[in-house]
Amino acid sequence: MKVLIIEDEDLAVRKLQKTLQSVDSNAEVVGVTDSIRSSVKWLQDNQAPDLILMDIELADGQSFEIFDKVDVNSTVIFTTSYDEYALKAFKVNSVDYLLKPVQKEDLEAALEKFRKMKQLLGVGESQGNLNVDSLVKELQQRLQPREFRKRFLVKQGQKLVSVEVDDIAYFYSDGRVNFFKTKDNRKFIVDYTMDELEDMLDPDRYFRISRSFYVSIESVDQIHDYFGNRLLLNLQPIVDKEAIVSREKVGDFKKWMGK
């Protein structure tokens, strides 16, 4: 594995080289650059390495600028002292990012992830470099707090009203139309499918007990055993159909309730 190190601190370079050798004795450092300008020139003049270990803060700016000046056809592991740069890193060819000072076990884990992703996408050690576009979503979900729906705009007679998600007890479907009930027992039609709601609702607060029901943790009044290894819920306010936890959901539901 051929590695380029982009880092403007001599001590950090030496530490990275030493740590890299201790993690992978076959890794070969083919170059070291310390600025945006020198990195761009190196990448223009040399064959793309398998991997680049890249510091984000360089003496002449942020290393993201490198990607604006030259095509980078290598996978990148960023090193940084600042968490705030992590998400921006995922917009380029980054498989991971490491907080400085880089620890051996962290680098080892990042390299292992790099190898596994290459295998997963069918890219051998000598068959070019990893395109990590497919990893961006997973990495963002791991590091970026998800934004969940805060309110729904629904019809009430001839007008539209905004209902806070915090006021909603549960969502359910009658097979044709989806509804939600508020904690004060108001009922509204909601213009989203149950699958769409799955991406909108905070999973710490709402759980999909079946294909047709999403319940908030505050709405669960009583839990009863039900035939077929299922559970029957008494909800508040009272719902006009049975709220049954499907058999395949029972284990996860119990964990969710016990958090």
C-alpha positions in Angstrom: 0.0 0.0 0.0 1.5 3.3 -1.1 0.8 6.3 1.2 1.2 10.0 0.9 1.3 12.1 4.1 0.2 15.7 3.9 1.2 17.3 7.2 2.9 20.5 8.1 4.3 19.5 11.5 7.5 17.6 11.5 6.8 15.8 14.8 3.4 14.8 13.5 4.9 13.4 10.3 7.4 11.3 12.3 4.7 10.0 14.6 2.5 9.1 11.7 5.3 7.3 9.9 6.2 5.3 13.0 2.6 4.5 13.8 1.9 3.5 10.2 4.8 1.1 10.2 3.7 -0.5 13.4 0.2 -1.0 12.1 1.1 -2.2 8.5 4.7 -3.1 7.8 3.9 -3.3 4.1 2.8 0.4 3.9 5.2 2.5 1.9 5.3 6.3 2.4 5.9 7.5 -1.1 5.8 11.2 -0.3 5.4 13.9 2.4 4.1 17.4 1.6 3.4 20.2 4.0 1.2 22.7 2.2 -1.7 23.0 -0.3 0.7 24.2 -3.0 3.3 21.4 -2.6 0.5 18.8 -2.3 -1.1 19.9 -5.5 2.3 19.8 -7.3 3.1 16.3 -5.9 -0.3 14.9 -7.0 0.1 16.4 -10.5 3.6 15.0 -10.9 3.2 11.5 -9.4 1.0 8.5 -9.7 -2.0 8.5 -7.3 -1.1 6.6 -4.0 -3.5 4.1 -2.5 -4.1 6.2 0.5 -3.5 9.8 1.7 -3.2 10.7 5.3 -4.1 14.4 5.2 -4.0 17.0 7.9 -6.9 19.5 7.5 -5.2 22.6 8.8 -2.1 23.4 6.8 0.1 26.5 6.9 -1.4 28.0 3.8 -5.0 27.1 4.4 -7.4 24.1 4.8 -6.4 21.0 2.8 -10.0 20.9 1.3 -8.6 23.4 -1.2 -6.4 20.7 -2.7 -9.5 19.0 -4.1 -10.5 22.2 -5.9 -7.1 22.5 -7.7 -6.4 18.9 -8.7 -8.2 15.6 -9.1 -7.6 13.4 -6.1 -8.0 9.7 -7.1 -6.9 8.3 -3.8 -8.8 7.4 -0.6 -8.2 9.9 2.1 -8.0 9.6 5.9 -8.1 13.0 7.4 -6.3 13.9 10.6 -7.5 16.9 12.6 -7.8 18.5 15.9 -11.2 19.9 15.1 -14.5 17.9 15.0 -16.2 20.7 13.0 -14.3 19.7 9.9 -15.5 16.1 9.9 -18.6 16.5 7.8 -16.9 18.7 5.2 -14.3 15.9 4.9 -17.0 13.5 3.7 -17.7 15.5 0.6 -14.3 14.4 -0.8 -12.7 11.0 -1.0 -12.6 10.3 2.8 -13.0 6.9 4.3 -12.6 8.2 7.9 -11.1 11.0 10.0 -8.9 10.8 13.0 -8.4 13.2 15.8 -4.9 14.3 16.6 -2.7 13.1 18.2 -3.4 10.0 16.1 -3.4 6.9 18.2 -2.2 3.5 16.9 -5.5 1.7 17.5 -7.5 4.5 15.7 -5.2 4.4 12.7 -5.3 0.6 12.7 -9.1 0.7 12.7 -9.2 3.2 9.9 -6.9 1.2 7.7 -8.9 -2.0 8.4 -12.0 -0.1 7.4 -10.3 1.1 4.2 -9.3 -2.5 3.3 -12.8 -3.9 4.0 -14.5 -1.2 1.9 -12.2 -2.0 -1.0 -13.1 -5.7 -0.7 -16.8 -4.9 -0.4 -16.7 -2.9 -3.6 -14.5 -5.4 -5.4 -11.4 -3.3 -5.6 -8.1 -5.2 -5.2 -4.9 -3.8 -3.9 -3.6 -3.3 -7.4 -6.9 -2.4 -9.1 -7.1 1.3 -8.3 -8.5 3.2 -5.5 -11.7 3.3 -3.5 -14.6 5.5 -4.6 -16.2 6.2 -1.3 -19.4 8.0 -2.4 -21.3 5.0 -1.2 -19.9 5.5 2.3 -20.9 9.2 2.7 -24.4 8.5 3.9 -23.2 6.0 6.5 -20.5 8.2 7.8 -22.8 11.2 8.0 -25.3 9.3 10.0 -22.6 8.1 12.4 -21.2 11.6 13.0 -24.0 14.1 12.2 -26.9 14.5 14.5 -30.0 13.7 12.6 -32.7 16.3 12.1 -36.2 15.0 12.9 -39.6 16.5 12.1 -40.6 19.2 14.6 -44.2 19.8 13.4 -46.8 18.8 10.9 -49.1 21.1 8.9 -52.5 19.4 8.7 -56.1 20.3 7.7 -58.7 21.1 10.3 -62.0 21.7 8.5 -61.4 24.5 6.0 -58.1 25.7 7.5 -54.6 24.5 8.1 -53.0 24.1 11.5 -49.5 23.4 12.7 -49.2 20.6 15.2 -46.0 20.1 17.2 -44.6 16.6 17.1 -44.2 16.8 20.9 -48.0 16.9 21.1 -48.6 13.8 19.1 -49.3 10.5 20.9 -49.2 8.1 18.0 -49.7 7.6 14.3 -51.8 4.8 12.7 -53.3 3.7 9.5 -56.6 2.1 8.6 -55.2 0.7 5.4 -56.2 3.6 3.2 -55.5 6.8 5.2 -52.9 7.6 7.8 -53.8 9.5 11.0 -52.3 10.8 14.1 -53.8 11.6 17.5 -52.6 14.3 19.8 -52.2 13.8 23.5 -55.4 15.9 24.0 -57.3 13.4 21.8 -57.5 15.4 18.5 -57.4 13.4 15.4 -55.8 14.5 12.1 -55.1 13.0 8.7 -51.4 13.1 7.8 -50.3 13.1 4.2 -47.3 10.8 4.6 -46.9 7.0 4.3 -45.8 5.1 7.3 -42.4 4.4 5.6 -41.9 8.1 5.0 -42.7 8.8 8.7 -39.9 6.4 9.6 -37.3 9.0 8.4 -39.1 11.9 10.1 -39.6 10.6 13.7 -37.0 10.4 16.4 -36.5 6.7 17.1 -35.8 7.4 20.8 -39.3 8.8 21.1 -41.4 6.9 18.5 -41.4 3.2 17.7 -43.1 1.4 14.8 -44.8 -1.5 16.4 -46.3 -2.8 13.1 -46.9 -1.8 9.5 -49.7 0.4 10.6 -48.7 1.9 14.0 -46.1 4.3 15.3 -46.4 5.0 19.1 -44.7 7.5 21.3 -43.3 6.3 24.5 -45.6 8.6 26.5 -48.7 7.0 24.8 -48.0 3.5 26.1 -50.3 3.0 29.1 -50.3 -0.8 29.5 -48.6 -3.8 27.8 -50.3 -7.2 27.7 -49.2 -10.5 26.3 -51.1 -11.4 23.2 -51.5 -14.7 21.2 -48.9 -15.5 18.6 -46.0 -14.2 20.8 -47.2 -10.6 20.2 -48.1 -7.8 22.6 -51.2 -5.7 22.9 -50.9 -2.1 24.0 -53.3 0.1 25.8 -52.7 3.6 24.5 -53.6 7.0 25.8 -55.6 8.6 24.4 -57.7 5.5 23.5 -57.4 4.4 19.9 -60.2 3.0 17.8 -58.3 -0.1 16.7 -56.0 -2.7 18.3 -52.4 -1.6 18.8 -50.5 -4.8 18.5 -46.7 -5.2 18.5 -45.9 -7.6 15.7 -44.0 -10.7 16.7 -40.8 -9.7 14.9 -40.9 -6.3 16.7 -41.4 -7.6 20.2 -37.7 -7.9 21.2 -36.8 -4.4 19.9 -39.9 -2.9 21.4 -39.0 -4.2 24.9 -35.4 -2.8 24.5 -36.9 0.5 23.4 -39.3 0.7 26.4 -36.5 -0.2 28.8 -33.9 2.4 27.6 
